[in-house]
Amino acid sequence: MSLKLFDTIPNFTQESTEGPLDFYRWAGNDWVVLFSHPKDFTPVCTTELGAVARLKPEFDKRGVKVIGLSVDPVDRHIEWAKDIERTQGTALNFPLIADVDRRIADLLGLIHPNASDTATVRSVFVIDQAKRVRLTLTYPASTGRNFDEILRTIDSLQLTDRSKVATPADWKQGDDVIILPSLGTEEARALFPDGWTEHTPYLRTVPQPEPAD
C-alpha cells in the first residue's frame, strides 16, 4: 500500500511495548507521528528513539502522540530500551510496535519489502486528528532523522489549518507567513486588517497570526 498525502491511514491492531494496541483507539483525537525502524539494536535508530524520547514534551505541547515500529518482538524491544536509556540518557516514553510479521509495515508501506537489514529505508508519517496523512518522509539507513524538522512541519501544518496562510522556506514559529494567493484583496483585508507587505501581487507577507482563544 502506498499512502499519499490526505489519504486516510487504515486502522490496525498489533502488539507493542504497552500491550495490544488498536491504532485508532490509541490515537484518539490527537495528531500522531509514526516512524519505522528496520530492526532493533541498530545504531542510528537507537539515537533516533532517544531523540524522540527527549522531545516528547514538545510533541505533547502540540497535541501529538508519537509511536515507533520495528519488526522485532516485544521482549527484544524491552532489551533495546535498556540500551537506549543507557546510551541516550532518556528512557523510552512512548510505545514501540512489535511488528514481527511485518503486517503493519507492509500495510503502510513503512519498510521496503525487498530491502536488506543494512540498506532498508525508514519512513515517517505525520497524521492529523482525522487520521489523514499530512506529511511523509523517507530516510536511508545511514542518515538519522531530524525530529526538530518534524516538529517545525507540525507547527506549520497546525498553523495553516487554522489560518489562511502558508509558511515560507525555513519558517519557524514567530516568523512572518504568506497570505494564500487564493485570497482576494477584500477578503485579505478582512482577515488581516493591519495590512501586509506586498513583495509581488502573489507574495504577501504578514506577522504570524495568534491562535484563537
ZASE-488934 format. One record per atom (N, C-alpha, C): x, y, z; atom name; residue in one letter. Coordinates in pm, 1 decimal, padded with zeros to 6 digits. Example, Ala and Ser with C-alpha at 12.3 -4.5 7.8 and 13.67 -1.06 7.14 Angstrom:
01319.0,-00569.0,00780.0,N,A
01230.0,-00450.0,00780.0,CA,A
01320.0,-00330.0,00780.0,C,A
01285.0,-00225.0,00708.0,N,S
01367.0,-00106.0,00714.0,CA,S
01290.0,00003.0,00787.0,C,S
END
This chain:
00085.1,-00119.3,00000.0,N,M
00000.0,00000.0,00000.0,CA,M
00088.6,00124.2,00000.0,C,M
00057.2,00218.2,-00088.2,N,S
00133.2,00343.2,-00094.6,CA,S
00041.7,00456.5,-00052.8,C,S
00062.4,00507.5,00067.8,N,L
-00022.4,00614.6,00119.1,CA,L
00028.5,00748.8,00069.2,C,L
-00062.8,00831.1,00022.3,N,K
-00029.8,00964.5,-00027.2,CA,K
-00088.2,01068.4,00067.4,C,K
-00044.2,01192.8,00049.3,N,L
-00093.4,01299.3,00134.8,CA,L
-00245.7,01308.1,00127.0,C,L
-00306.4,01322.6,00244.6,N,F
-00450.3,01332.1,00266.1,CA,F
-00523.0,01198.2,00252.6,C,F
-00450.3,01088.7,00225.5,N,D
-00510.7,00956.7,00239.0,CA,D
-00540.0,00930.7,00386.6,C,D
-00644.5,00855.3,00412.7,N,T
-00675.1,00813.3,00549.5,CA,T
-00592.6,00689.7,00582.4,C,T
-00520.8,00695.9,00692.9,N,I
-00440.7,00581.1,00734.0,CA,I
-00535.7,00473.4,00786.5,C,I
-00522.1,00348.9,00742.6,N,P
-00614.1,00245.5,00790.1,CA,P
-00587.4,00209.4,00935.9,C,P
-00692.4,00167.5,01004.3,N,N
-00673.1,00121.5,01141.3,CA,N
-00602.2,-00012.8,01141.4,C,N
-00534.6,-00043.6,01252.0,N,F
-00468.7,-00173.1,01267.1,CA,F
-00455.1,-00204.6,01414.9,C,F
-00436.0,-00330.7,01445.3,N,T
-00403.3,-00373.3,01581.1,CA,T
-00274.8,-00454.5,01575.5,C,T
-00190.6,-00437.4,01677.8,N,Q
-00064.8,-00511.0,01683.1,CA,Q
-00010.8,-00503.6,01826.0,C,Q
00073.4,-00597.8,01860.1,N,E
00138.5,-00594.0,01991.0,CA,E
00235.9,-00477.4,01997.7,C,E
00258.3,-00428.4,02119.7,N,S
00352.6,-00318.2,02140.5,CA,S
00411.8,-00329.4,02279.8,C,S
00505.1,-00241.5,02308.6,N,T
00565.3,-00237.9,02442.3,CA,T
00466.1,-00194.3,02548.6,C,T
00350.2,-00143.5,02508.2,N,E
00246.2,-00104.8,02603.5,CA,E
00124.6,-00196.9,02592.8,C,E
00147.5,-00318.7,02540.3,N,G
00040.1,-00416.6,02528.2,CA,G
-00025.7,-00411.4,02390.6,C,G
-00132.9,-00490.6,02370.2,N,P
-00202.8,-00487.7,02242.1,CA,P
-00251.2,-00346.1,02211.6,C,P
-00229.4,-00301.2,02087.8,N,L
-00256.6,-00161.9,02054.1,CA,L
-00350.0,-00155.4,01933.9,C,L
-00466.1,-00092.5,01954.8,N,D
-00557.9,-00057.5,01845.9,CA,D
-00524.7,00086.6,01807.9,C,D
-00477.8,00107.0,01686.1,N,F
-00420.4,00236.7,01650.0,CA,F
-00521.6,00350.1,01664.8,C,F
-00641.7,00336.3,01611.8,N,Y
-00739.1,00444.6,01620.2,CA,Y
-00774.9,00475.7,01764.8,C,Y
-00793.9,00371.1,01844.8,N,R
-00829.6,00392.4,01985.1,CA,R
-00714.6,00460.2,02059.0,C,R
-00592.3,00415.7,02031.9,N,W
-00475.7,00475.7,02097.5,CA,W
-00457.5,00621.8,02055.2,C,W
-00474.4,00651.1,01926.9,N,A
-00453.6,00787.6,01876.8,CA,A
-00558.8,00883.1,01930.1,C,A
-00681.8,00835.6,01947.5,N,G
-00787.9,00922.6,01995.3,CA,G
-00806.9,01041.4,01903.0,C,G
-00814.6,01161.5,01960.5,N,N
-00833.4,01283.8,01882.4,CA,N
-00704.8,01363.6,01866.9,C,N
-00591.2,01298.6,01887.4,N,D
-00462.9,01366.9,01876.9,CA,D
-00401.2,01348.8,01738.4,C,D
-00305.0,01433.6,01708.0,N,W
-00217.0,01411.0,01594.0,CA,W
-00120.9,01298.2,01632.2,C,W
-00059.0,01235.5,01532.4,N,V
00032.8,01124.0,01557.1,CA,V
00154.6,01137.1,01465.2,C,V
00271.9,01107.6,01521.0,N,V
00390.9,01081.4,01439.9,CA,V
00423.8,00933.8,01454.3,C,V
00417.9,00862.4,01342.7,N,L
00450.3,00719.8,01339.2,CA,L
00576.7,00703.3,01256.3,C,L
00678.7,00638.7,01315.6,N,F
00804.8,00623.8,01241.8,CA,F
00857.4,00481.3,01255.6,C,F
00915.5,00430.7,01146.6,N,S
00951.8,00289.0,01140.4,CA,S
01102.3,00269.5,01152.5,C,S
01137.8,00148.3,01196.0,N,H
01277.2,00107.1,01212.5,CA,H
01293.0,-00032.3,01151.4,C,H
01405.7,-00058.2,01085.5,N,P
01421.9,-00189.0,01020.8,CA,P
01431.0,-00304.6,01119.0,C,P
01496.5,-00282.4,01230.7,N,K
01507.4,-00386.5,01333.1,CA,K
01566.2,-00324.5,01458.5,C,K
01563.5,-00397.5,01568.9,N,D
01617.2,-00348.5,01695.4,CA,D
01769.9,-00354.7,01695.7,C,D
01827.1,-00282.9,01792.2,N,F
01972.0,-00283.0,01814.3,CA,F
02047.2,-00234.1,01689.6,C,F
01993.5,-00131.1,01626.4,N,T
02063.3,-00064.6,01516.8,CA,T
02109.2,00072.2,01566.6,C,T
02229.2,00115.5,01528.9,N,P
02287.4,00233.8,01593.5,CA,P
02214.0,00364.0,01564.1,C,P
02182.2,00389.9,01437.2,N,V
02116.3,00516.2,01403.8,CA,V
01979.3,00523.6,01470.5,C,V
01904.2,00414.0,01464.7,N,C
01770.2,00413.0,01524.4,CA,C
01775.2,00427.0,01676.2,C,C
01879.9,00376.1,01738.2,N,T
01895.9,00393.6,01882.6,CA,T
01901.6,00541.5,01917.6,C,T
01977.6,00618.4,01839.0,N,T
01986.5,00763.2,01865.4,CA,T
01854.3,00832.5,01835.6,C,T
01782.2,00785.1,01734.9,N,E
01654.1,00847.4,01700.0,CA,E
01550.6,00827.6,01809.7,C,E
01541.4,00706.1,01862.6,N,L
01445.5,00680.1,01969.0,CA,L
01477.2,00763.2,02092.6,C,L
01605.4,00779.7,02122.0,N,G
01644.4,00866.3,02232.4,CA,G
01606.8,01011.0,02206.5,C,G
01625.5,01057.1,02082.5,N,A
01591.1,01195.2,02047.9,CA,A
01442.2,01220.6,02064.2,C,A
01359.2,01125.8,02018.6,N,V
01213.7,01142.9,02031.1,CA,V
01171.9,01140.7,02177.7,C,V
01232.3,01053.6,02256.6,N,A
01200.0,01048.5,02399.6,CA,A
01231.4,01182.2,02466.8,C,A
01344.9,01243.3,02430.3,N,R
01379.7,01374.0,02487.7,CA,R
01282.4,01482.7,02443.4,C,R
01235.0,01472.5,02319.5,N,L
01147.3,01576.1,02263.2,CA,L
00999.3,01551.7,02294.4,C,L
00968.3,01444.0,02363.0,N,K
00826.8,01411.8,02385.0,CA,K
00748.2,01526.9,02447.8,C,K
00802.9,01603.8,02543.8,N,P
00726.0,01717.9,02595.1,CA,P
00687.5,01817.8,02485.7,C,P
00773.4,01833.9,02385.5,N,E
00740.8,01924.6,02275.0,CA,E
00626.3,01869.9,02190.1,C,E
00628.3,01739.1,02165.3,N,F
00516.2,01678.0,02093.5,CA,F
00387.6,01689.4,02176.6,C,F
00398.8,01665.6,02307.8,N,D
00281.6,01674.2,02395.7,CA,D
00218.7,01813.4,02388.8,C,D
00301.3,01918.9,02388.2,N,K
00250.9,02056.2,02385.1,CA,K
00166.9,02082.0,02260.6,C,K
00197.2,02011.5,02153.8,N,R
00128.2,02031.1,02026.2,CA,R
00011.2,01934.3,02007.9,C,R
-00017.2,01854.1,02110.8,N,G
-00124.7,01756.5,02099.8,CA,G
-00090.5,01644.2,02004.2,C,G
00036.2,01602.3,02004.5,N,V
00085.0,01499.9,01912.6,CA,V
00135.7,01379.9,01992.1,C,V
00086.7,01260.6,01957.6,N,K
00139.6,01137.1,02014.6,CA,K
00245.7,01081.0,01919.8,C,K
00345.5,01014.0,01976.8,N,V
00449.7,00952.2,01895.1,CA,V
00449.3,00801.2,01917.9,C,V
00479.3,00728.4,01811.2,N,I
00481.8,00582.6,01818.8,CA,I
00582.9,00530.2,01718.6,C,I
00665.1,00434.4,01762.5,N,G
00762.3,00372.5,01674.5,CA,G
00717.6,00233.5,01632.6,C,G
00782.0,00182.4,01530.4,N,L
00753.5,00048.1,01482.0,CA,L
00884.0,-00019.1,01443.8,C,L
00902.1,-00142.4,01490.9,N,S
01015.2,-00223.3,01448.7,CA,S
00967.4,-00367.6,01435.8,C,S
01038.7,-00445.4,01357.5,N,V
00988.4,-00578.7,01321.8,CA,V
01031.1,-00687.4,01420.5,C,V
01094.2,-00649.9,01529.0,N,D
01132.1,-00747.5,01630.0,CA,D
01022.6,-00760.4,01736.3,C,D
01025.7,-00868.6,01816.8,N,P
00920.6,-00890.3,01917.0,CA,P
00936.2,-00800.4,02039.1,C,P
00832.9,-00800.8,02123.0,N,V
00829.4,-00712.0,02239.4,CA,V
00948.5,-00734.1,02331.2,C,V
00985.8,-00860.5,02356.5,N,D
01096.2,-00883.3,02450.1,CA,D
01226.7,-00821.7,02399.2,C,D
01247.3,-00822.5,02268.5,N,R
01365.1,-00756.1,02210.6,CA,R
01353.6,-00604.4,02225.9,C,R
01233.3,-00551.5,02205.7,N,H
01212.7,-00408.1,02224.6,CA,H
01249.6,-00366.3,02367.4,C,H
01208.1,-00447.0,02463.3,N,I
01234.6,-00413.4,02603.8,CA,I
01384.4,-00415.3,02632.5,C,I
01454.5,-00512.1,02575.8,N,E
01600.2,-00515.3,02591.7,CA,E
01664.9,-00396.4,02523.0,C,E
01616.9,-00363.6,02404.3,N,W
01670.7,-00249.0,02330.3,CA,W
01648.1,-00119.5,02409.1,C,W
01531.3,-00108.7,02473.1,N,A
01500.7,00011.3,02550.4,CA,A
01604.0,00035.3,02659.9,C,A
01659.9,-00072.1,02715.7,N,K
01764.2,-00056.7,02817.4,CA,K
01888.5,00008.3,02757.3,C,K
01924.9,-00033.6,02636.6,N,D
02038.7,00028.5,02568.1,CA,D
02010.7,00175.0,02535.9,C,D
01887.4,00202.8,02493.4,N,I
01850.2,00340.6,02458.9,CA,I
01864.9,00429.9,02581.5,C,I
01811.9,00384.1,02694.9,N,E
01821.8,00465.7,02817.3,CA,E
01967.0,00484.2,02859.3,C,E
02046.1,00376.4,02850.5,N,R
02185.4,00384.4,02896.3,CA,R
02270.2,00474.2,02805.6,C,R
02251.4,00462.8,02674.3,N,T
02338.3,00537.4,02581.6,CA,T
02286.2,00676.7,02548.9,C,T
02154.2,00696.1,02553.1,N,Q
02096.7,00825.2,02514.5,CA,Q
02052.0,00908.9,02633.5,C,Q
02054.0,00848.9,02752.8,N,G
02021.9,00923.3,02873.5,CA,G
01873.9,00951.8,02892.7,C,G
01787.7,00883.3,02816.6,N,T
01643.1,00903.7,02826.5,CA,T
01572.5,00770.4,02808.8,C,T
01481.1,00740.8,02899.2,N,A
01404.9,00616.9,02888.3,CA,A
01299.6,00628.7,02778.8,C,A
01267.4,00517.5,02716.2,N,L
01161.1,00514.2,02616.5,CA,L
01029.7,00550.5,02685.0,C,L
00960.4,00650.4,02634.4,N,N
00838.7,00700.3,02698.8,CA,N
00719.9,00705.9,02601.7,C,N
00723.0,00620.7,02501.8,N,F
00614.3,00608.3,02405.3,CA,F
00615.8,00464.6,02354.3,C,F
00504.8,00417.6,02297.1,N,P
00500.1,00276.3,02256.6,CA,P
00584.1,00247.2,02133.3,C,P
00633.5,00124.3,02129.3,N,L
00707.6,00072.6,02014.4,CA,L
00634.6,-00053.2,01968.5,C,L
00580.8,-00047.6,01847.3,N,I
00504.5,-00159.5,01792.7,CA,I
00597.5,-00276.1,01762.1,C,I
00555.0,-00397.2,01795.9,N,A
00630.8,-00519.3,01767.0,CA,A
00569.0,-00585.1,01643.7,C,A
00614.0,-00542.3,01528.7,N,D
00553.4,-00586.4,01402.4,CA,D
00626.6,-00708.7,01348.2,C,D
00621.7,-00816.8,01425.3,N,V
00702.8,-00935.8,01396.4,CA,V
00672.3,-00992.8,01258.0,C,V
00545.5,-00992.3,01220.2,N,D
00508.3,-01049.3,01090.6,CA,D
00510.9,-00946.5,00977.1,C,D
00558.0,-00826.6,01007.8,N,R
00567.3,-00715.8,00909.7,CA,R
00431.4,-00679.9,00849.7,C,R
00326.6,-00719.5,00917.8,N,R
00193.1,-00694.6,00864.4,CA,R
00164.1,-00544.6,00854.2,C,R
00199.9,-00469.5,00959.9,N,I
00171.3,-00326.4,00959.8,CA,I
00268.9,-00252.8,00868.1,C,I
00394.0,-00294.5,00869.9,N,A
00491.8,-00232.4,00780.6,CA,A
00450.3,-00247.5,00634.9,C,A
00401.2,-00366.4,00600.2,N,D
00355.6,-00388.3,00463.2,CA,D
00226.4,-00311.3,00435.0,C,D
00134.2,-00308.6,00531.9,N,L
00008.2,-00237.2,00515.9,CA,L
00031.2,-00089.2,00486.3,C,L
00126.7,-00030.3,00556.7,N,L
00150.3,00113.2,00544.7,CA,L
00265.6,00147.8,00450.9,C,L
00335.1,00046.0,00399.7,N,G
00449.9,00073.0,00314.0,CA,G
00565.0,00137.7,00389.3,C,G
00580.5,00101.8,00517.2,N,L
00681.2,00166.7,00601.4,CA,L
00822.3,00115.2,00577.5,C,L
00834.3,-00013.0,00546.3,N,I
00966.4,-00072.5,00526.1,CA,I
00963.9,-00145.2,00393.1,C,I
01053.8,-00112.5,00305.1,N,H
01053.0,-00172.3,00172.0,CA,H
01071.3,-00323.3,00183.4,C,H
00981.7,-00403.8,00125.5,N,P
00987.4,-00549.2,00147.6,CA,P
01111.5,-00615.7,00089.7,C,P
01177.0,-00551.5,-00006.9,N,N
01294.7,-00612.2,-00068.8,CA,N
01426.6,-00557.9,-00013.7,C,N
01418.8,-00469.2,00084.1,N,A
01541.1,-00409.3,00136.7,CA,A
01606.3,-00502.1,00237.6,C,A
01736.9,-00497.3,00243.1,N,S
01810.7,-00576.6,00340.8,CA,S
01817.1,-00502.9,00473.1,C,S
01864.3,-00571.3,00577.5,N,D
01877.1,-00508.0,00708.5,CA,D
01970.7,-00387.6,00703.9,C,D
02069.2,-00391.4,00615.9,N,T
02168.9,-00285.1,00613.6,CA,T
02136.4,-00175.3,00513.5,C,T
02033.0,-00193.3,00433.4,N,A
02000.5,-00092.5,00332.4,CA,A
01851.8,-00060.5,00329.3,C,A
01783.9,-00083.0,00440.0,N,T
01639.5,-00060.8,00441.1,CA,T
01607.4,00087.4,00459.1,C,T
01497.2,00130.7,00401.6,N,V
01453.7,00268.6,00420.3,CA,V
01372.4,00279.0,00547.7,C,V
01361.3,00401.1,00601.7,N,R
01284.4,00423.8,00723.6,CA,R
01191.9,00541.4,00698.8,C,R
01066.7,00525.0,00734.0,N,S
00964.3,00623.0,00698.7,CA,S
00906.7,00691.4,00821.5,C,S
00853.7,00809.9,00797.4,N,V
00782.8,00887.9,00899.2,CA,V
00648.9,00930.0,00840.5,C,V
00542.3,00914.6,00919.0,N,F
00411.1,00969.1,00883.9,CA,F
00371.5,01069.0,00992.2,C,F
00327.0,01185.8,00950.3,N,V
00254.8,01276.3,01039.0,CA,V
00107.8,01263.9,01002.5,C,V
00025.1,01234.5,01103.6,N,I
-00115.9,01200.5,01083.6,CA,I
-00200.6,01296.7,01166.7,C,I
-00301.9,01356.3,01106.1,N,D
-00381.8,01455.1,01178.1,CA,D
-00495.8,01390.0,01256.2,C,D
-00579.3,01472.9,01317.8,N,Q
-00686.2,01422.6,01405.0,CA,Q
-00791.1,01343.5,01327.9,C,Q
-00801.8,01368.1,01197.7,N,A
-00897.3,01294.5,01114.0,CA,A
-00835.5,01167.1,01056.8,C,A
-00715.7,01130.7,01104.8,N,K
-00642.7,01009.9,01061.1,CA,K
-00595.0,01021.3,00915.6,C,K
-00574.2,01145.5,00870.4,N,R
-00523.5,01166.8,00735.9,CA,R
-00372.3,01187.7,00739.6,C,R
-00303.9,01136.2,00640.1,N,V
-00159.6,01155.1,00627.8,CA,V
-00133.1,01297.9,00581.1,C,V
-00055.8,01372.5,00659.8,N,R
-00028.4,01511.3,00625.7,CA,R
00116.7,01534.8,00584.8,C,R
00204.2,01440.8,00617.4,N,L
00345.6,01452.9,00580.0,CA,L
00404.8,01313.7,00574.8,C,L
00486.4,01287.4,00474.8,N,T
00563.6,01163.3,00470.5,CA,T
00709.2,01197.5,00444.4,C,T
00796.4,01126.8,00511.5,N,L
00941.1,01141.1,00490.9,CA,L
01001.2,01001.7,00487.5,C,L
01096.2,00980.6,00398.6,N,T
01165.4,00852.5,00391.4,CA,T
01315.6,00877.3,00392.7,C,T
01383.0,00810.5,00483.9,N,Y
01526.7,00829.4,00503.5,CA,Y
01602.4,00700.6,00471.8,C,Y
01725.2,00712.8,00423.1,N,P
01810.4,00594.1,00410.0,CA,P
01863.4,00551.8,00546.3,C,P
01914.0,00429.3,00552.5,N,A
01960.0,00373.9,00680.3,CA,A
02075.0,00452.6,00741.3,C,A
02152.6,00519.8,00658.6,N,S
02274.8,00584.4,00707.4,CA,S
02251.8,00723.4,00764.9,C,S
02131.6,00779.2,00749.6,N,T
02106.7,00918.5,00787.3,CA,T
02000.9,00926.8,00895.4,C,T
02039.2,00977.4,01012.3,N,G
01944.0,00992.7,01121.2,CA,G
01839.9,01098.7,01091.6,C,G
01719.7,01074.6,01137.9,N,R
01609.7,01167.4,01113.3,CA,R
01621.8,01292.6,01199.9,C,R
01573.6,01404.8,01146.5,N,N
01578.1,01532.7,01216.7,CA,N
01439.7,01559.5,01276.3,C,N
01422.6,01532.2,01403.5,N,F
01290.7,01545.2,01464.7,CA,F
01257.2,01689.4,01499.0,C,F
01356.4,01777.2,01507.7,N,D
01325.5,01919.9,01518.1,CA,D
01255.6,01966.8,01390.6,C,D
01297.1,01915.5,01275.9,N,E
01231.8,01949.9,01149.8,CA,E
01089.0,01896.1,01146.9,C,E
01068.0,01777.7,01202.8,N,I
00932.3,01723.4,01206.7,CA,I
00842.9,01810.0,01296.1,C,I
00895.7,01856.6,01409.1,N,L
00819.7,01949.7,01493.1,CA,L
00788.9,02078.5,01417.3,C,L
00884.8,02128.6,01340.7,N,R
00864.5,02251.2,01263.7,CA,R
00751.9,02233.0,01162.4,C,R
00750.1,02118.2,01094.9,N,T
00645.2,02095.9,00995.3,CA,T
00508.6,02080.2,01062.2,C,T
00505.5,02020.2,01180.4,N,I
00378.9,02011.0,01253.6,CA,I
00329.6,02149.8,01290.1,C,I
00420.7,02236.8,01337.0,N,D
00382.5,02374.7,01366.8,CA,D
00321.5,02441.4,01244.1,C,D
00383.2,02420.2,01128.5,N,S
00331.8,02478.8,01004.8,CA,S
00195.1,02421.7,00969.3,C,S
00181.1,02290.1,00976.5,N,L
00053.8,02226.7,00942.0,CA,L
-00059.0,02274.9,01032.6,C,L
-00031.7,02282.1,01162.2,N,Q
-00137.2,02322.6,01255.0,CA,Q
-00172.5,02470.4,01237.6,C,Q
-00072.1,02553.1,01209.7,N,L
-00097.5,02695.3,01185.3,CA,L
-00177.8,02715.3,01057.6,C,L
-00136.8,02649.7,00950.1,N,T
-00203.2,02671.4,00821.7,CA,T
-00340.6,02605.7,00816.2,C,T
-00367.1,02510.1,00904.2,N,D
-00502.0,02454.1,00915.5,CA,D
-00600.1,02555.9,00973.4,C,D
-00551.4,02640.1,01065.3,N,R
-00643.2,02730.5,01133.5,CA,R
-00643.6,02871.9,01074.1,C,R
-00546.7,02905.1,00989.2,N,S
-00537.8,03038.3,00930.4,CA,S
-00513.9,03025.3,00779.8,C,S
-00558.2,03123.6,00704.3,N,K
-00544.4,03117.9,00558.4,CA,K
-00408.5,03171.8,00516.5,C,K
-00307.3,03099.6,00560.5,N,V
-00168.7,03137.5,00532.1,CA,V
-00089.2,03013.5,00493.6,C,V
00028.4,03038.1,00437.3,N,A
00128.3,02935.0,00412.3,CA,A
00257.6,02979.7,00477.9,C,A
00351.0,02887.5,00494.4,N,T
00478.3,02922.8,00558.0,CA,T
00590.8,02916.4,00455.5,C,T
00680.3,03015.2,00456.5,N,P
00787.9,03019.2,00357.3,CA,P
00902.0,02924.0,00391.0,C,P
00999.4,02920.4,00303.5,N,A
01118.1,02837.8,00325.4,CA,A
01183.2,02873.5,00458.7,C,A
01223.5,02768.9,00531.4,N,D
01296.4,02783.9,00657.5,CA,D
01215.8,02854.3,00766.8,C,D
01083.6,02863.2,00748.7,N,W
00999.6,02926.7,00850.1,CA,W
01009.8,02853.4,00982.8,C,W
01000.7,02931.1,01090.7,N,K
00988.3,02873.1,01224.3,CA,K
00891.6,02959.2,01303.4,C,K
00847.7,02905.7,01418.5,N,Q
00747.8,02974.2,01499.9,CA,Q
00786.7,03120.0,01521.8,C,Q
00690.4,03210.1,01496.2,N,G
00711.0,03352.2,01519.0,CA,G
00752.8,03429.0,01395.5,C,G
00796.5,03360.8,01290.6,N,D
00835.1,03428.3,01166.4,CA,D
00710.9,03473.0,01089.5,C,D
00733.1,03567.3,00996.6,N,D
00624.8,03609.2,00908.4,CA,D
00576.1,03492.5,00823.0,C,D
00450.8,03501.9,00780.6,N,V
00389.1,03397.9,00697.9,CA,V
00334.4,03462.0,00570.5,C,V
00289.7,03377.9,00478.4,N,I
00242.8,03422.4,00347.5,CA,I
00090.9,03413.0,00342.1,C,I
00025.8,03520.2,00297.1,N,I
-00118.6,03514.7,00273.8,CA,I
-00143.9,03426.8,00151.7,C,I
-00241.4,03337.6,00161.9,N,L
-00271.0,03249.1,00049.3,CA,L
-00302.8,03331.7,-00075.7,C,L
-00241.1,03298.2,-00188.3,N,P
-00268.0,03375.3,-00310.4,CA,P
-00412.4,03363.8,-00357.9,C,P
-00485.5,03262.9,-00309.5,N,S
-00625.7,03248.4,-00348.4,CA,S
-00715.5,03354.1,-00283.8,C,S
-00664.8,03425.5,-00180.6,N,L
-00743.8,03528.3,-00114.6,CA,L
-00739.2,03657.6,-00194.6,C,L
-00856.0,03709.1,-00230.3,N,G
-00861.6,03839.7,-00294.3,CA,G
-00828.9,03950.1,-00195.8,C,G
-00811.5,04071.0,-00248.4,N,T
-00770.5,04182.9,-00164.1,CA,T
-00871.4,04211.6,-00054.2,C,T
-01000.5,04211.9,-00087.2,N,E
-01101.5,04245.1,00013.9,CA,E
-01107.2,04140.4,00124.0,C,E
-01100.1,04013.2,00086.3,N,E
-01101.3,03907.2,00187.5,CA,E
-00975.2,03913.3,00272.0,C,E
-00863.1,03943.7,00208.3,N,A
-00737.2,03955.9,00283.5,CA,A
-00745.1,04072.1,00381.8,C,A
-00806.5,04184.4,00341.0,N,R
-00820.2,04299.7,00431.9,CA,R
-00905.4,04264.2,00552.9,C,R
-01009.9,04184.3,00528.8,N,A
-01096.7,04145.0,00639.9,CA,A
-01023.1,04055.3,00739.2,C,A
-00938.5,03968.3,00688.1,N,L
-00866.6,03875.1,00775.5,CA,L
-00741.4,03937.3,00835.6,C,L
-00680.3,04030.1,00765.3,N,F
-00554.0,04091.0,00810.0,CA,F
-00569.1,04243.2,00806.0,C,F
-00650.9,04298.5,00899.6,N,P
-00681.7,04442.8,00894.5,CA,P
-00561.2,04532.9,00916.4,C,P
-00454.9,04482.3,00974.0,N,D
-00335.3,04564.3,00993.9,CA,D
-00249.6,04574.0,00868.3,C,D
-00294.9,04508.4,00761.5,N,G
-00222.3,04517.8,00636.1,CA,G
-00111.9,04414.5,00623.6,C,G
-00037.8,04423.2,00516.3,N,W
00066.3,04325.6,00484.6,CA,W
00174.8,04390.8,00401.4,C,W
00282.1,04319.9,00384.1,N,T
00388.9,04363.0,00294.9,CA,T
00371.4,04292.4,00161.7,C,T
00357.2,04369.9,00055.8,N,E
00336.4,04310.5,-00076.6,CA,E
00468.0,04312.3,-00154.5,C,E
00526.5,04195.3,-00168.5,N,H
00652.2,04181.6,-00242.6,CA,H
00622.7,04171.1,-00391.7,C,H
00520.6,04095.1,-00423.2,N,T
00461.7,04087.3,-00557.3,CA,T
00312.5,04067.2,-00533.8,C,T
00226.5,04081.1,-00635.4,N,P
00083.4,04057.7,-00611.5,CA,P
00052.2,03918.7,-00555.3,C,P
00138.6,03820.7,-00581.4,N,Y
00112.3,03685.0,-00531.6,CA,Y
00193.0,03650.2,-00407.0,C,Y
00282.4,03738.3,-00363.8,N,L
00364.3,03712.3,-00244.5,CA,L
00342.9,03826.3,-00145.9,C,L
00250.9,03801.6,-00051.0,N,R
00215.2,03899.2,00051.0,CA,R
00244.5,03837.1,00188.0,C,R
00320.8,03907.2,00270.1,N,T
00358.7,03851.3,00399.9,CA,T
00299.9,03933.5,00513.6,C,T
00269.1,03861.7,00622.8,N,V
00214.5,03923.6,00743.6,CA,V
00277.5,03856.6,00864.3,C,V
00274.0,03920.9,00980.3,N,P
00318.4,03852.7,01102.2,CA,P
00233.5,03728.7,01126.1,C,P
00292.4,03631.5,01190.6,N,Q
00220.5,03507.2,01220.2,CA,Q
00095.2,03537.5,01300.9,C,Q
-00022.8,03488.1,01256.2,N,P
-00146.0,03512.2,01333.9,CA,P
-00139.4,03444.0,01470.7,C,P
-00200.4,03509.0,01567.1,N,E
-00209.1,03449.4,01700.3,CA,E
-00318.7,03344.5,01700.5,C,E
-00302.0,03235.9,01779.3,N,P
-00408.4,03134.9,01788.5,CA,P
-00534.9,03197.2,01846.9,C,P
-00648.8,03146.8,01800.5,N,A
-00776.2,03193.8,01855.8,CA,A
-00790.5,03146.4,01998.6,C,A
-00853.7,03227.2,02082.9,N,D
-00876.6,03189.3,02222.6,CA,D
-00976.6,03075.0,02231.4,C,D
END
